[in-house]
Amino acid sequence: MTRCTALQLERGASGPEGRVRVHQAEAALAQSVLRAPFSGVIARKYVDRGALISPGVPVYQLVDDQVLKIRVGVPESMVRAIHVGDPVQVVIEGDATAVRGARVAKIDPIVDQGSRKVGIEIQIENPRHAIRVGSFARVSLATDKVDGVTVPQRAVRTRYGSSAVFVRSGDHVERRVVTT
């Protein structure tokens, strides 16, 4: 029912029967209006104008691209060095410059049992809509720097509660105790 049809019914309405028709037309009109739960940009349209749809059927995909979110997994051993509000360097695919205003917004309270990683949510301010939703990004989190050497876990040998690596020194190999 269109607004024009409702007005035509109202003009032709006389008596109680006419008022009922006007009331029904207004109710049908109120049910035909779509209202988004938030302001945003229409990314996709799923149905054509005038199509009859059922409740629960998506009509549009609506995105709010003012503030974008990135979810990354951080190894459990590194998460203690990351805090909410920490700056994050984000580089969007196809754009060599780093995005400004990216910050850690949330740190999950649990560790994923499969990957042994903690989920981190990063928010990026995007007031000019320069970054597209769904873009690929490279993320760098600054953590405390520790002086030392990193070796693959498989290179560390643990025996009798002591961890060590074997290092080539000249023409022989030495065992060096390490802290893991």
BELLINFEN-V903694 format. One record per residue. PSI is psi in whole degrees, -180 to 180 (* if undefined). Layout:
# BELLINFEN-V903694
psi->PSI
psi->PSI
This chain:
# BELLINFEN-V903694
psi->128
psi->165
psi->-36
psi->-44
psi->-40
psi->-41
psi->-38
psi->-41
psi->-39
psi->-40
psi->-39
psi->0
psi->128
psi->131
psi->-176
psi->-35
psi->-40
psi->-39
psi->-34
psi->-44
psi->-40
psi->-43
psi->-42
psi->-40
psi->-41
psi->-39
psi->-42
psi->-39
psi->-43
psi->-34
psi->-11
psi->-1
psi->130
psi->133
psi->128
psi->146
psi->-12
psi->162
psi->145
psi->-162
psi->137
psi->119
psi->-37
psi->147
psi->124
psi->-22
psi->157
psi->156
psi->134
psi->-6
psi->146
psi->124
psi->157
psi->159
psi->140
psi->-10
psi->127
psi->139
psi->-45
psi->155
psi->120
psi->131
psi->143
psi->105
psi->21
psi->-42
psi->118
psi->153
psi->141
psi->134
psi->128
psi->157
psi->132
psi->136
psi->141
psi->-36
psi->-22
psi->-14
psi->-24
psi->-23
psi->-1
psi->137
psi->153
psi->132
psi->-12
psi->140
psi->150
psi->138
psi->123
psi->129
psi->123
psi->138
psi->130
psi->-4
psi->112
psi->-16
psi->146
psi->147
psi->135
psi->152
psi->13
psi->133
psi->154
psi->123
psi->-31
psi->142
psi->121
psi->144
psi->-4
psi->159
psi->133
psi->122
psi->-29
psi->-45
psi->-15
psi->32
psi->157
psi->133
psi->134
psi->134
psi->127
psi->135
psi->140
psi->125
psi->132
psi->57
psi->-27
psi->8
psi->34
psi->-27
psi->132
psi->143
psi->133
psi->1
psi->154
psi->138
psi->149
psi->132
psi->135
psi->123
psi->129
psi->129
psi->172
psi->138
psi->137
psi->130
psi->131
psi->-178
psi->139
psi->132
psi->156
psi->144
psi->-35
psi->-14
psi->-14
psi->128
psi->127
psi->128
psi->128
psi->37
psi->5
psi->130
psi->140
psi->161
psi->159
psi->129
psi->135
psi->129
psi->101
psi->-119
psi->10
psi->173
psi->134
psi->147
psi->126
psi->127
psi->137
psi->160
psi->129
psi->*
